[in-house]
């Protein structure tokens, strides 16, 4: 599925991030969509994602999930998320939701 997505452009980068990060997190769609840019921490070992609320976390204590670097650049969750964040940063989006809607002209909603 990753190889069928465009390697550039907002839609391709976002969709790659959705697929690769979602697979690496082994989380639910609701957990993935609820991720904010501030919930991500890059470490020398990879990426840490803070999940504030989960279906299995009824007390809402939150959980941090560590994601290591991948061996293949196209499916490495750390590199894919960094590419998506770089694209967001170039468009002036440095805070807020990690995964955003994109209009048909490639504009990212804030």
FENZIUR-V917633 format. One record per helix or strand of 2 or more residues. SS is the DSSP state (@ for helix, = for strand). FROM is the first residue (numbers start at 1). TO is the last residue. Records with the same first field share a line. If there is no record, write none. Layout:
SS = FROM-TO / FROM-TO
This chain:
@ = 10-25 / 29-33 / 37-39 / 77-90
= = 40-43 / 46-51 / 63-68
